[in-house]
Amino acid sequence: MNMKRILLTICLFASVAMTWAQKPVSAAEQKEMIRKVEAAAAKTTSLKSSFEQVKQLSIMNSKMVSKGEMSFRAPDKLRWEYLTPYSYIFILNGGKGLLKSSKSKNVVDVKQSAFFQEIAQIMMSSMTGKCLSDDSRFKVTMYKNGDMWQASLTPLNKTMKKMFSAIKLHIDPVKNIVNAVQMVEVNGDTTTITLSNTKTNESIQEKVFAID
Amino acid sequence: MRAFRRRSLLSISLLWWLSVLSVSAQHSFVGQALPTDSVTSFTSEMSFRGNGLSGVCVAKGTTVGAKGSLMNEFGIKALDFIYDAERGKVKVLNVMTFLNKWYIKRVMRQDLLILFRCNEQSVGKKHQLTKTSDGSVELTNKKYNIAYSLTPIISNGSDIEPET
């Protein structure tokens, strides 16, 4: 057997294996997985976590890594803060949003912008996994990949469709909480946010979410 | 013509604002050529009629100029660009749907070109360019009243990695 044939055989086996690995779970199993995540989300009153964001920059064949901290308090308070390599704070508190960089600060009315509303919604619902049961916004397909669960969300909403072709959630099957979110842009570039040191249901001071 | 210009400006403003998480432009190979294959990043601010937007720009030197991406802090990309220093041209591609309008792209191409060249002498009457001692560059597009501010991100170099 020549080398070409060996390589072809290896590729064939690899692609079959990958197809098998990405096979969606059955409808009944998907329902049960979503139920477990929903149950965990319903019990979550707060989340606190560090995050690492990796942005793939295909035009430069590079990736940009940003790090920060996230705090969430149900139902609608979120603080998303980048610490390196730049400083940036994004806070959602009820109907208001704060965008604060090193040079500027903007307070926006979330309800005034459909785009902002979508972003706010996706950030909060994906962190808790609540978006899995949002049939009006996403078509959800669940996968089991080794010891991880993966949910692939295809946007149904017009605004979201313009930005993302898919949003993938990586879920810890033991704790039933999301530990990574991957956003796949329409042009194929991805942004992956991985959470670490996640603490649930701890008290978070109100000033963390202050929009001043 | 005036009404059209006003409408275009309003559209630019609205679209930028709608894409709240969007970007502006900048560069630090501003003033000096970016060595081939070296990567640099900047924070950017853009203001237009009292609305301020911030973002990040990452650029990589090429043999003829530079290429890179403009995105918001969350990584949502607004556009990619290719700068050809020899031909004095900027090409924008993979433009976010909200910004993918010919009149927006035209303004962006023109302003990006000035920022990339970063030469006060070559700036016309419609623009004002200021370089500061910390390496920041400020550009004002007087015609459309858009102000850009670009500040190099000082990091330990671990924020930009080659893709494996």
Interface residues (C-beta under 8 A of the other chain):
Chain A: Q53 K55 Q56 L57 S58 I59 M60 N61 S62 K63 M64 V65 S66 W80 Y82 T84 P85 Y86 Y88 F90 G97 L99 S101 S102 K103 S104 K105 N106 V108 S113 A114 F115 F116 I119 K162 M163 M183 E185 V186 N187 D189 T191
Chain B: W17 L18 S19 V20 L21 V39 S41 T43 E45 S47 N51 G52 L53 S54 V56 V58 A59 K60 K67 G68 S69 M71 E73 F74 G75 I76 K77 D80 I82 L93 N94 M96 T97 F98 S149 T151 I153 I154 S155 S158 D159 I160 E161 P162 E163
